[in-house]
Amino acid sequence: MPAKSGEAAIVVKIGTSSITDARGVISEAAIAKLCTEVAGLHQRGERVVIVTSGAIAAGLPALGMSDDPPTDAPTLQAISAVGQSRLLRVYDDALGRNGLVGGQVLLAPLDFVDRKQYLHARQTLSRLLDLRVVPVVNENDAIADDEVRFGDNDRLAALVAHLVGASLLVLLTDIPGLLTADPRLDSNASLIDEIVEVDQALEAVAGRSGNPRGSGGMASKLAAAKIAAWSGVRAVIAAADRPGVLDEAVAGVAGVGTIVRPRDRRLSARKLWIAFAVGASGTVVVDDGARSALVDRPTSLLPAGVIGVEGSFDADDAVEIAGTDGRVFAKGLVRHPAARIKEWAGLRTSALPPDVAHEVVHRDDLVVLP
């Protein structure tokens, strides 16, 4: 029976290293465990989205390339095309054994950058959830532009969590959560149970993954949890092989992994999209007065506060905004190309042409970063 539209969902992301065995082959047992736990949530009325990696891992054996995997992008994209259907078949079988129906959804960054595509993606996912289908989401690797891609599925999962209005994002990995140190180097490393605010110190603690089969790492998962927090979504980073991990993550059981609290102040869909879904094409450097104005009150960036422009970009591109110390403190969509902003840098509004927009970045298109 279809569920009521608008109910919050749970987004569960699992990486390649957690669904493959020591040889790098897809582990049907690992996917079966995940799907059985998803079924348990469904039985209690929860709506669940799975974000999965593993298309390349599923394609390599089919093409006889497991022993000597290629590294060039075109071949990897071809392998993912072969592997995606095989990966989904494993999910379909595992979900079916639990009385559930899966539905494949392949997303690309442009689905979050283009507003119309964003709304289409949200509509599709919402309807699948209403029908009690479990969407199985992956990046559309087979045709993704190598210059415009998520790179790993952690950030994709966080953006999907915002897209569907999730109450929880669970990032499943092959270690218990964020640790105080790299356990390969420090035997005394311990679990960080809860994070109130993701800051630079924590980002420094989060090292890279030690598993060559995964494209992300703990730094990637912490970045995804940060995106979720800015969306008002609680995030949990936990071990995929932990028994009952999804039940415990939903219940907020202490020690299930690293719990990242949502922020009290949430970004709107548009500003989250600007902050995290659109790559920056350049940097606009501003003076101290402009920085204070942008940080302390909702205002637009005007040419008078600009002291430098780095990179080549066009109107409506995303840019980072940095202070005189070079530190980036905001991000936004520019209303003019780089050449015009350079020409106007330092000029007051009265000195600008009257028939064009005077803002470099309008306050509606600007996000101040912590």
GISUL-V824103 format. One record per residue. N is the residue number from 0. RES is the residue in one letter. PHI is phi in whole degrees, 0 to 359 (none if undefined). Layout:
N,RES,PHI ; N,RES,PHI
This chain:
0,M,none ; 1,P,301 ; 2,A,276 ; 3,K,290 ; 4,S,295 ; 5,G,100 ; 6,E,296 ; 7,A,293 ; 8,A,247 ; 9,I,245 ; 10,V,255 ; 11,V,242 ; 12,K,250 ; 13,I,229 ; 14,G,264 ; 15,T,303 ; 16,S,295 ; 17,S,268 ; 18,I,239 ; 19,T,234 ; 20,D,270 ; 21,A,298 ; 22,R,271 ; 23,G,87 ; 24,V,269 ; 25,I,306 ; 26,S,265 ; 27,E,296 ; 28,A,294 ; 29,A,294 ; 30,I,290 ; 31,A,298 ; 32,K,301 ; 33,L,301 ; 34,C,292 ; 35,T,295 ; 36,E,289 ; 37,V,298 ; 38,A,298 ; 39,G,298 ; 40,L,294 ; 41,H,299 ; 42,Q,297 ; 43,R,265 ; 44,G,91 ; 45,E,283 ; 46,R,254 ; 47,V,233 ; 48,V,246 ; 49,I,258 ; 50,V,250 ; 51,T,235 ; 52,S,260 ; 53,G,114 ; 54,A,297 ; 55,I,293 ; 56,A,299 ; 57,A,284 ; 58,G,275 ; 59,L,302 ; 60,P,296 ; 61,A,297 ; 62,L,258 ; 63,G,67 ; 64,M,247 ; 65,S,298 ; 66,D,283 ; 67,D,219 ; 68,P,296 ; 69,P,286 ; 70,T,235 ; 71,D,283 ; 72,A,301 ; 73,P,301 ; 74,T,291 ; 75,L,297 ; 76,Q,294 ; 77,A,295 ; 78,I,297 ; 79,S,295 ; 80,A,296 ; 81,V,290 ; 82,G,281 ; 83,Q,300 ; 84,S,294 ; 85,R,292 ; 86,L,296 ; 87,L,294 ; 88,R,298 ; 89,V,297 ; 90,Y,295 ; 91,D,303 ; 92,D,296 ; 93,A,293 ; 94,L,293 ; 95,G,300 ; 96,R,296 ; 97,N,256 ; 98,G,76 ; 99,L,246 ; 100,V,246 ; 101,G,261 ; 102,G,222 ; 103,Q,285 ; 104,V,226 ; 105,L,254 ; 106,L,240 ; 107,A,227 ; 108,P,308 ; 109,L,296 ; 110,D,291 ; 111,F,256 ; 112,V,282 ; 113,D,275 ; 114,R,299 ; 115,K,295 ; 116,Q,298 ; 117,Y,301 ; 118,L,293 ; 119,H,296 ; 120,A,297 ; 121,R,296 ; 122,Q,297 ; 123,T,296 ; 124,L,296 ; 125,S,297 ; 126,R,291 ; 127,L,301 ; 128,L,294 ; 129,D,300 ; 130,L,276 ; 131,R,64 ; 132,V,275 ; 133,V,264 ; 134,P,295 ; 135,V,249 ; 136,V,256 ; 137,N,214 ; 138,E,289 ; 139,N,280 ; 140,D,299 ; 141,A,298 ; 142,I,234 ; 143,A,293 ; 144,D,288 ; 145,D,299 ; 146,E,273 ; 147,V,229 ; 148,R,207 ; 149,F,288 ; 150,G,89 ; 151,D,211 ; 152,N,268 ; 153,D,294 ; 154,R,294 ; 155,L,303 ; 156,A,298 ; 157,A,294 ; 158,L,291 ; 159,V,295 ; 160,A,301 ; 161,H,291 ; 162,L,304 ; 163,V,262 ; 164,G,64 ; 165,A,291 ; 166,S,266 ; 167,L,207 ; 168,L,241 ; 169,V,250 ; 170,L,255 ; 171,L,270 ; 172,T,220 ; 173,D,256 ; 174,I,227 ; 175,P,293 ; 176,G,152 ; 177,L,283 ; 178,L,255 ; 179,T,291 ; 180,A,202 ; 181,D,289 ; 182,P,295 ; 183,R,287 ; 184,L,249 ; 185,D,224 ; 186,S,290 ; 187,N,266 ; 188,A,301 ; 189,S,232 ; 190,L,286 ; 191,I,271 ; 192,D,290 ; 193,E,213 ; 194,I,235 ; 195,V,274 ; 196,E,215 ; 197,V,283 ; 198,D,238 ; 199,Q,295 ; 200,A,296 ; 201,L,292 ; 202,E,296 ; 203,A,288 ; 204,V,292 ; 205,A,289 ; 206,G,272 ; 207,R,277 ; 208,S,293 ; 209,G,270 ; 210,N,255 ; 211,P,294 ; 212,R,278 ; 213,G,261 ; 214,S,271 ; 215,G,257 ; 216,G,189 ; 217,M,295 ; 218,A,299 ; 219,S,295 ; 220,K,290 ; 221,L,293 ; 222,A,297 ; 223,A,294 ; 224,A,297 ; 225,K,294 ; 226,I,300 ; 227,A,299 ; 228,A,300 ; 229,W,291 ; 230,S,269 ; 231,G,79 ; 232,V,248 ; 233,R,290 ; 234,A,236 ; 235,V,228 ; 236,I,257 ; 237,A,212 ; 238,A,281 ; 239,A,296 ; 240,D,270 ; 241,R,289 ; 242,P,300 ; 243,G,65 ; 244,V,298 ; 245,L,291 ; 246,D,301 ; 247,E,290 ; 248,A,294 ; 249,V,298 ; 250,A,282 ; 251,G,71 ; 252,V,298 ; 253,A,298 ; 254,G,89 ; 255,V,297 ; 256,G,170 ; 257,T,262 ; 258,I,264 ; 259,V,249 ; 260,R,288 ; 261,P,287 ; 262,R,285 ; 263,D,293 ; 264,R,262 ; 265,R,259 ; 266,L,280 ; 267,S,292 ; 268,A,303 ; 269,R,295 ; 270,K,286 ; 271,L,294 ; 272,W,300 ; 273,I,295 ; 274,A,291 ; 275,F,235 ; 276,A,260 ; 277,V,247 ; 278,G,287 ; 279,A,282 ; 280,S,260 ; 281,G,179 ; 282,T,225 ; 283,V,250 ; 284,V,262 ; 285,V,237 ; 286,D,280 ; 287,D,295 ; 288,G,295 ; 289,A,294 ; 290,R,299 ; 291,S,299 ; 292,A,296 ; 293,L,290 ; 294,V,282 ; 295,D,273 ; 296,R,209 ; 297,P,289 ; 298,T,218 ; 299,S,271 ; 300,L,272 ; 301,L,254 ; 302,P,303 ; 303,A,302 ; 304,G,269 ; 305,V,273 ; 306,I,240 ; 307,G,190 ; 308,V,225 ; 309,E,238 ; 310,G,94 ; 311,S,243 ; 312,F,213 ; 313,D,251 ; 314,A,302 ; 315,D,79 ; 316,D,283 ; 317,A,274 ; 318,V,225 ; 319,E,272 ; 320,I,242 ; 321,A,239 ; 322,G,272 ; 323,T,294 ; 324,D,275 ; 325,G,85 ; 326,R,276 ; 327,V,284 ; 328,F,234 ; 329,A,204 ; 330,K,213 ; 331,G,195 ; 332,L,260 ; 333,V,280 ; 334,R,264 ; 335,H,219 ; 336,P,289 ; 337,A,303 ; 338,A,299 ; 339,R,290 ; 340,I,294 ; 341,K,299 ; 342,E,295 ; 343,W,271 ; 344,A,308 ; 345,G,86 ; 346,L,278 ; 347,R,280 ; 348,T,303 ; 349,S,296 ; 350,A,267 ; 351,L,265 ; 352,P,302 ; 353,P,282 ; 354,D,259 ; 355,V,228 ; 356,A,298 ; 357,H,268 ; 358,E,287 ; 359,V,284 ; 360,V,225 ; 361,H,285 ; 362,R,299 ; 363,D,289 ; 364,D,248 ; 365,L,233 ; 366,V,235 ; 367,V,274 ; 368,L,265 ; 369,P,288
